[in-house]
Amino acid sequence: MKVFTSWSGGKETSLSCYKVMQKQDVKVAYLLNMISEDGKHSRSHGVSSTLLRLQAKAIGIPIVQRKIAWENYEEEFKKAMSDFKKEDIRAGVFGDIDLQEHRDWVERVCKEMGIRPILPLWKGRREELLEEFIQVGFKAIVVATNANFLGKEWLGREINKGFIEELKALGNIDLCGEKGEYHTLVYAGPVFKKPLEFTVGEKVLKDKHWFLELVPK
């Protein structure tokens, strides 16, 4: 079965993709990434669209990037799925954990397009998912934070056991950042053919969110 993965470049989509790829009868044919209208950044995490293309190249799976505004997100997502169906892709992989409104949207849109939704992480325990992510060999850093929860000092932090323990100590942060507390970029791991190479740039505050600029090597 050929599938696509709804792609942000972060830890949940990477772990979901990995889990699906372990099944012998499944091939991930495309990564689907929604980017800003100017084409410069991912719509959700603010990561350079160029860096995401290089990430996909390092993984070895083609990436489809769609320029969107929030107002036409669903329309463009459906258009992409329609194109995928022409290549006999019959399912989509999503990294949601337990936000019911997200799952409701995924299931509705997929049903309308005749696509089967697959949510490998659904109802997984936060700490166990992070530990699995680390254990199977993924490497990721924090690239964005909500300034109301986490300061700029968290940008560039590696996702490791120490990171988990520090987040737990704060007490008011979803360990996986499901409420938008932080976002990550995965740069190496079991789905990668080679690591993604980049240099770390400036830390920028925009609309009460901190972003880490990453420059491709």
ZAZAVO-116911 format. One record per atom (N, C-alpha, C): x, y, z; residue in three letters. Coordinates in steps of 0.02 Angstrom, whole numbers, padded with zeros to 5 digits, always signed. Example, Ala and Ser with C-alpha at 12.3 -4.5 7.8 and 13.67 -1.06 7.14 Angstrom:
+00660-00284+00390ALA
+00615-00225+00390ALA
+00660-00165+00390ALA
+00642-00112+00354SER
+00684-00053+00357SER
+00645+00002+00394SER
% end
This chain:
+00042-00060+00000MET
+00000+00000+00000MET
+00044+00062+00000MET
+00028+00109-00044LYS
+00064+00172-00048LYS
+00029+00224-00005LYS
+00068+00262+00034VAL
+00040+00313+00079VAL
+00080+00377+00072VAL
+00051+00431+00097PHE
+00089+00493+00106PHE
+00090+00509+00180PHE
+00139+00549+00202THR
+00142+00571+00272THR
+00133+00646+00275THR
+00086+00669+00315SER
+00077+00740+00328SER
+00138+00763+00368SER
+00176+00810+00340TRP
+00245+00821+00363TRP
+00257+00892+00389TRP
+00286+00896+00449SER
+00307+00960+00477SER
+00383+00964+00484SER
+00415+00906+00480GLY
+00488+00903+00492GLY
+00505+00889+00564GLY
+00454+00884+00607GLY
+00465+00875+00678GLY
+00461+00803+00702GLY
+00464+00795+00768LYS
+00471+00729+00797LYS
+00411+00683+00789LYS
+00350+00709+00795GLU
+00291+00665+00790GLU
+00282+00639+00719GLU
+00289+00682+00669THR
+00281+00658+00600THR
+00337+00609+00582THR
+00396+00621+00608SER
+00452+00576+00594SER
+00441+00507+00626SER
+00419+00507+00689LEU
+00406+00444+00723LEU
+00348+00407+00691LEU
+00296+00443+00671SER
+00239+00411+00636SER
+00262+00380+00571SER
+00301+00417+00533CYS
+00327+00392+00469CYS
+00369+00328+00480CYS
+00411+00331+00531TYR
+00453+00273+00547TYR
+00411+00212+00564TYR
+00361+00221+00606LYS
+00319+00165+00626LYS
+00284+00133+00566LYS
+00259+00174+00521VAL
+00225+00148+00462VAL
+00274+00112+00416VAL
+00335+00139+00411MET
+00385+00109+00367MET
+00409+00040+00391MET
+00394+00023+00454GLN
+00414-00043+00479GLN
+00369-00098+00452GLN
+00313-00079+00423LYS
+00267-00129+00396LYS
+00287-00146+00325LYS
+00293-00210+00311GLN
+00320-00232+00246GLN
+00276-00214+00187GLN
+00211-00207+00199ASP
+00165-00194+00143ASP
+00151-00120+00132ASP
+00190-00075+00165VAL
+00177-00004+00160VAL
+00238+00032+00130VAL
+00225+00076+00083LYS
+00278+00119+00056LYS
+00257+00192+00063LYS
+00298+00232+00096VAL
+00286+00304+00102VAL
+00310+00336+00037VAL
+00263+00358-00004ALA
+00280+00383-00070ALA
+00297+00457-00071ALA
+00264+00496-00026TYR
+00275+00568-00023TYR
+00270+00594+00048TYR
+00303+00651+00060LEU
+00293+00691+00120LEU
+00254+00753+00097LEU
+00200+00770+00132LEU
+00159+00828+00114LEU
+00170+00883+00166LEU
+00195+00940+00142ASN
+00214+00995+00186ASN
+00180+01059+00164ASN
+00144+01091+00209MET
+00109+01153+00193MET
+00154+01212+00213MET
+00165+01259+00166ILE
+00211+01314+00179ILE
+00176+01382+00170ILE
+00210+01434+00192SER
+00181+01502+00190SER
+00170+01524+00118SER
+00129+01576+00111GLU
+00111+01601+00044GLU
+00171+01624+00004GLU
+00222+01650+00039ASP
+00282+01672+00004ASP
+00330+01615-00010ASP
+00314+01556+00015GLY
+00354+01496+00002GLY
+00417+01490+00042GLY
+00426+01534+00092LYS
+00490+01535+00128LYS
+00492+01489+00189LYS
+00435+01479+00222HIS
+00435+01441+00284HIS
+00377+01393+00287HIS
+00384+01341+00330SER
+00328+01296+00342SER
+00274+01335+00379SER
+00212+01320+00363ARG
+00157+01357+00392ARG
+00150+01345+00467ARG
+00167+01286+00491SER
+00156+01271+00562SER
+00215+01288+00607SER
+00276+01273+00586HIS
+00334+01279+00631HIS
+00382+01335+00614HIS
+00372+01368+00557GLY
+00416+01423+00538GLY
+00485+01401+00515GLY
+00491+01337+00495VAL
+00556+01311+00472VAL
+00565+01328+00398VAL
+00625+01344+00379SER
+00641+01360+00310SER
+00617+01304+00263SER
+00580+01324+00211SER
+00555+01274+00163SER
+00612+01241+00126SER
+00666+01279+00115THR
+00726+01250+00083THR
+00756+01196+00127THR
+00759+01209+00192LEU
+00787+01159+00239LEU
+00744+01096+00240LEU
+00678+01104+00236LEU
+00633+01046+00235LEU
+00642+01006+00171LEU
+00656+01039+00115ARG
+00670+01002+00054ARG
+00735+00963+00060ARG
+00784+00993+00092LEU
+00848+00958+00103LEU
+00839+00900+00153LEU
+00795+00910+00202GLN
+00779+00857+00249GLN
+00749+00797+00212GLN
+00701+00811+00168ALA
+00669+00757+00130ALA
+00720+00721+00086ALA
+00767+00760+00057LYS
+00819+00730+00016LYS
+00864+00684+00058LYS
+00878+00706+00120ALA
+00920+00665+00164ALA
+00883+00601+00185ALA
+00817+00605+00187ILE
+00776+00546+00203ILE
+00769+00501+00142ILE
+00763+00532+00083GLY
+00755+00493+00022GLY
+00683+00484+00001GLY
+00639+00527+00025ILE
+00568+00525+00006ILE
+00550+00593-00025ILE
+00519+00594-00083PRO
+00500+00659-00114PRO
+00453+00699-00070PRO
+00461+00764-00069ILE
+00417+00808-00030ILE
+00376+00851-00077ILE
+00312+00856-00062VAL
+00267+00901-00098VAL
+00251+00959-00052VAL
+00267+01020-00073GLN
+00254+01080-00033GLN
+00200+01122-00066GLN
+00150+01139-00028ARG
+00094+01179-00053ARG
+00093+01247-00018ARG
+00093+01301-00057LYS
+00089+01369-00029LYS
+00016+01382-00008LYS
+00007+01402+00055ILE
-00062+01412+00079ILE
-00066+01469+00129ILE
-00126+01497+00134ALA
-00145+01538+00191ALA
-00189+01494+00235ALA
-00197+01513+00298TRP
-00239+01472+00341TRP
-00309+01465+00313TRP
-00332+01516+00277GLU
-00401+01516+00251GLU
-00412+01461+00198GLU
-00360+01443+00160ASN
-00370+01392+00108ASN
-00330+01328+00122ASN
-00313+01318+00185TYR
-00273+01259+00205TYR
-00308+01194+00183TYR
-00371+01188+00202GLU
-00407+01126+00187GLU
-00414+01116+00112GLU
-00429+01169+00075GLU
-00437+01164+00003GLU
-00374+01137-00030GLU
-00316+01165-00011GLU
-00253+01144-00040GLU
-00233+01074-00018GLU
-00249+01057+00044PHE
-00234+00990+00069PHE
-00273+00938+00028PHE
-00336+00954+00014LYS
-00377+00908-00026LYS
-00351+00902-00097LYS
-00328+00958-00126LYS
-00301+00956-00193LYS
-00240+00910-00196LYS
-00198+00915-00144ALA
-00139+00872-00142ALA
-00159+00798-00137ALA
-00209+00783-00096MET
-00232+00714-00089MET
-00262+00689-00155MET
-00296+00733-00191SER
-00324+00715-00255SER
-00269+00695-00304SER
-00214+00733-00304ASP
-00157+00717-00346ASP
-00126+00650-00326ASP
-00121+00638-00260PHE
-00093+00576-00236PHE
-00134+00515-00259PHE
-00200+00523-00258LYS
-00243+00468-00277LYS
-00231+00447-00350LYS
-00211+00494-00391LYS
-00196+00478-00461LYS
-00136+00432-00467LYS
-00095+00429-00413GLU
-00037+00384-00412GLU
-00050+00324-00368GLU
-00114+00309-00357ASP
-00135+00250-00319ASP
-00114+00253-00246ASP
-00110+00313-00218ILE
-00097+00321-00146ILE
-00165+00322-00112ILE
-00174+00277-00064ARG
-00240+00267-00035ARG
-00244+00282+00040ARG
-00189+00305+00070ALA
-00190+00319+00143ALA
-00142+00376+00159ALA
-00157+00410+00215GLY
-00114+00464+00239GLY
-00095+00452+00311GLY
-00034+00469+00328VAL
-00008+00459+00396VAL
-00004+00526+00431VAL
-00030+00528+00493PHE
-00033+00590+00531PHE
-00003+00579+00601PHE
+00029+00631+00628GLY
+00065+00624+00691GLY
+00028+00647+00753GLY
-00038+00655+00749ASP
-00076+00679+00807ASP
-00075+00628+00864ASP
-00076+00655+00925ILE
-00073+00612+00984ILE
-00142+00606+01018ILE
-00172+00663+01036ASP
-00238+00656+01069ASP
-00282+00718+01065ASP
-00266+00765+01021LEU
-00310+00823+01013LEU
-00369+00801+00968LEU
-00427+00792+00999GLN
-00484+00763+00964GLN
-00505+00805+00904GLN
-00501+00873+00911GLU
-00522+00915+00855GLU
-00477+00905+00794GLU
-00413+00889+00806HIS
-00368+00874+00751HIS
-00387+00809+00716HIS
-00401+00758+00758ARG
-00421+00694+00729ARG
-00487+00700+00691ARG
-00534+00738+00719ASP
-00598+00747+00685ASP
-00588+00777+00616ASP
-00544+00828+00612TRP
-00529+00860+00548TRP
-00498+00810+00500TRP
-00448+00774+00524VAL
-00413+00724+00482VAL
-00462+00673+00454VAL
-00504+00646+00498GLU
-00550+00593+00476GLU
-00602+00620+00428GLU
-00626+00680+00440ARG
-00677+00709+00395ARG
-00647+00722+00326ARG
-00590+00755+00324VAL
-00559+00772+00260VAL
-00539+00709+00222VAL
-00511+00661+00257CYS
-00491+00599+00223CYS
-00551+00561+00196CYS
-00605+00559+00236LYS
-00666+00525+00213LYS
-00694+00558+00150LYS
-00694+00624+00150GLU
-00720+00660+00091GLU
-00678+00647+00028GLU
-00614+00631+00039MET
-00569+00620-00018MET
-00557+00546-00033MET
-00588+00502+00006GLY
-00579+00431-00005GLY
-00510+00406+00013GLY
-00480+00438+00064ILE
-00413+00420+00088ILE
-00420+00391+00159ILE
-00382+00338+00172ARG
-00383+00308+00239ARG
-00335+00344+00285ARG
-00358+00369+00343PRO
-00312+00403+00390PRO
-00278+00352+00436PRO
-00213+00361+00446ILE
-00174+00318+00491ILE
-00141+00363+00543ILE
-00155+00350+00607LEU
-00127+00391+00662LEU
-00089+00346+00710LEU
-00026+00330+00695PRO
+00012+00281+00734PRO
+00025+00300+00807PRO
+00022+00365+00823LEU
+00039+00387+00891LEU
-00023+00399+00934LEU
-00082+00390+00907TRP
-00143+00410+00940TRP
-00150+00377+01009TRP
-00162+00420+01060LYS
-00170+00400+01130LYS
-00107+00371+01161LYS
-00050+00383+01129GLY
+00013+00362+01159GLY
+00031+00406+01219GLY
+00064+00377+01268ARG
+00086+00415+01327ARG
+00145+00458+01307ARG
+00142+00522+01327ARG
+00191+00571+01305ARG
+00263+00548+01317ARG
+00278+00531+01379GLU
+00347+00514+01396GLU
+00370+00452+01358GLU
+00326+00404+01350GLU
+00343+00342+01314GLU
+00358+00356+01241GLU
+00319+00402+01211LEU
+00331+00420+01141LEU
+00399+00453+01132LEU
+00415+00499+01178LEU
+00480+00533+01175LEU
+00537+00484+01186LEU
+00528+00438+01233GLU
+00580+00388+01246GLU
+00590+00342+01186GLU
+00535+00324+01152GLU
+00540+00283+01092GLU
+00576+00321+01037GLU
+00559+00384+01029PHE
+00591+00427+00979PHE
+00667+00428+00988PHE
+00688+00435+01051ILE
+00760+00436+01066ILE
+00791+00367+01057ILE
+00756+00316+01081GLN
+00783+00248+01080GLN
+00796+00221+01010GLN
+00751+00236+00963VAL
+00761+00210+00896VAL
+00814+00248+00857VAL
+00838+00303+00885GLY
+00895+00338+00856GLY
+00883+00404+00822GLY
+00823+00433+00833PHE
+00811+00499+00804PHE
+00850+00554+00841PHE
+00868+00606+00804LYS
+00901+00665+00832LYS
+00861+00726+00811LYS
+00846+00770+00859ALA
+00806+00829+00844ALA
+00824+00886+00891ALA
+00812+00947+00868ILE
+00822+01005+00911ILE
+00758+01048+00911ILE
+00753+01089+00964VAL
+00696+01135+00969VAL
+00709+01194+00923VAL
+00660+01209+00880VAL
+00668+01264+00832VAL
+00618+01321+00843VAL
+00568+01310+00886ALA
+00519+01363+00901ALA
+00488+01350+00969ALA
+00472+01405+01004THR
+00437+01399+01068THR
+00383+01453+01072THR
+00332+01438+01110ASN
+00282+01489+01129ASN
+00312+01526+01189ASN
+00324+01591+01181ALA
+00358+01630+01233ALA
+00319+01633+01298ALA
+00255+01617+01297ASN
+00216+01615+01359ASN
+00233+01555+01402ASN
+00267+01506+01372PHE
+00283+01444+01408PHE
+00358+01432+01414PHE
+00394+01443+01359LEU
+00466+01427+01357LEU
+00504+01485+01325LEU
+00560+01504+01357GLY
+00600+01559+01333GLY
+00649+01539+01278GLY
+00686+01588+01254LYS
+00732+01577+01198LYS
+00789+01530+01217LYS
+00801+01520+01282GLU
+00855+01475+01303GLU
+00841+01402+01284GLU
+00778+01387+01269TRP
+00760+01319+01249TRP
+00774+01306+01175TRP
+00782+01358+01136LEU
+00796+01349+01065LEU
+00864+01315+01056LEU
+00866+01267+01011GLY
+00928+01231+00998GLY
+00940+01172+01044GLY
+00895+01162+01093ARG
+00904+01106+01139ARG
+00892+01040+01104ARG
+00933+00991+01119GLU
+00925+00924+01092GLU
+00868+00888+01129GLU
+00832+00846+01092ILE
+00780+00805+01123ILE
+00814+00743+01151ILE
+00825+00743+01216ASN
+00857+00686+01250ASN
+00825+00677+01319ASN
+00851+00631+01357LYS
+00821+00616+01422LYS
+00825+00676+01470LYS
+00880+00713+01465GLY
+00886+00773+01507GLY
+00833+00824+01490GLY
+00818+00831+01426PHE
+00766+00877+01404PHE
+00698+00857+01433PHE
+00683+00792+01430ILE
+00619+00767+01457ILE
+00614+00782+01532ILE
+00667+00770+01568GLU
+00665+00781+01641GLU
+00656+00854+01658GLU
+00688+00898+01620GLU
+00681+00970+01634GLU
+00610+00994+01618GLU
+00581+00969+01565LEU
+00512+00987+01549LEU
+00464+00962+01603LEU
+00475+00901+01626LYS
+00432+00873+01679LYS
+00436+00915+01742LYS
+00495+00941+01757ALA
+00504+00982+01817ALA
+00465+01047+01814ALA
+00454+01073+01754LEU
+00416+01135+01747LEU
+00343+01126+01766LEU
+00316+01067+01751GLY
+00249+01050+01775GLY
+00191+01075+01734GLY
+00201+01127+01694ASN
+00144+01156+01656ASN
+00152+01150+01581ASN
+00197+01106+01559ILE
+00212+01098+01488ILE
+00194+01028+01465ILE
+00157+01023+01410ASP
+00145+00959+01379ASP
+00212+00932+01354ASP
+00231+00872+01374LEU
+00297+00847+01359LEU
+00312+00844+01284LEU
+00260+00833+01244CYS
+00269+00830+01171CYS
+00253+00897+01137CYS
+00234+00947+01178GLY
+00219+01012+01149GLY
+00155+01012+01108GLY
+00107+00970+01126GLU
+00046+00963+01086GLU
+00003+01026+01086GLU
+00014+01069+01135LYS
-00025+01132+01137LYS
+00015+01190+01108LYS
+00068+01173+01071GLY
+00107+01224+01037GLY
+00162+01255+01080GLY
+00179+01223+01136GLU
+00231+01251+01180GLU
+00300+01253+01145GLU
+00313+01202+01104TYR
+00376+01202+01067TYR
+00370+01158+01005TYR
+00415+01170+00957HIS
+00417+01130+00896HIS
+00489+01109+00883HIS
+00497+01056+00846THR
+00564+01028+00834THR
+00578+01018+00760THR
+00642+01009+00745LEU
+00664+00988+00679LEU
+00707+00926+00688LEU
+00689+00872+00653VAL
+00727+00810+00656VAL
+00782+00812+00603VAL
+00843+00796+00623TYR
+00898+00801+00575TYR
+00935+00735+00563TYR
+00918+00683+00599ALA
+00949+00618+00589ALA
+00905+00564+00621ALA
+00916+00502+00600GLY
+00877+00448+00629GLY
+00867+00390+00581GLY
+00826+00342+00602PRO
+00819+00280+00563PRO
+00787+00287+00495PRO
+00751+00342+00482VAL
+00721+00352+00415VAL
+00768+00392+00370VAL
+00824+00416+00397PHE
+00871+00457+00358PHE
+00924+00414+00324PHE
+00940+00430+00262LYS
+00996+00398+00228LYS
+01061+00432+00248LYS
+01057+00496+00266LYS
+01114+00534+00290LYS
+01088+00591+00334LYS
+01127+00616+00381PRO
+01104+00671+00424PRO
+01093+00735+00384PRO
+01047+00776+00407LEU
+01036+00842+00379LEU
+01087+00889+00411LEU
+01123+00927+00369GLU
+01176+00971+00394GLU
+01153+01044+00391GLU
+01166+01080+00445PHE
+01147+01150+00449PHE
+01189+01185+00502PHE
+01188+01252+00501THR
+01219+01291+00554THR
+01164+01330+00589THR
+01175+01343+00653VAL
+01126+01378+00694VAL
+01137+01453+00689VAL
+01083+01489+00674GLY
+01086+01561+00667GLY
+01057+01598+00727GLY
+01022+01652+00714GLU
+00996+01695+00767GLU
+00931+01668+00798GLU
+00916+01694+00858LYS
+00852+01680+00890LYS
+00808+01742+00882LYS
+00750+01732+00853VAL
+00706+01787+00834VAL
+00639+01783+00869VAL
+00616+01839+00897LEU
+00550+01842+00929LEU
+00500+01873+00881LEU
+00445+01836+00868LYS
+00394+01860+00823LYS
+00326+01836+00847LYS
+00279+01882+00858ASP
+00211+01866+00879ASP
+00210+01819+00940ASP
+00250+01837+00990LYS
+00253+01800+01053LYS
+00279+01728+01045LYS
+00318+01717+00992HIS
+00350+01652+00981HIS
+00424+01663+00965HIS
+00465+01621+00994TRP
+00536+01621+00978TRP
+00550+01572+00922TRP
+00591+01593+00874PHE
+00610+01550+00819PHE
+00686+01547+00813PHE
+00712+01488+00798LEU
+00784+01479+00788LEU
+00797+01476+00713LEU
+00838+01521+00689GLU
+00856+01520+00618GLU
+00908+01466+00605GLU
+00895+01425+00556LEU
+00941+01372+00536LEU
+00962+01383+00464LEU
+01026+01379+00451VAL
+01052+01391+00384VAL
+01080+01326+00355VAL
+01054+01303+00298PRO
+01078+01241+00268PRO
+01152+01247+00251PRO
+01189+01193+00260LYS
+01260+01191+00240LYS
+01266+01173+00166LYS
% end
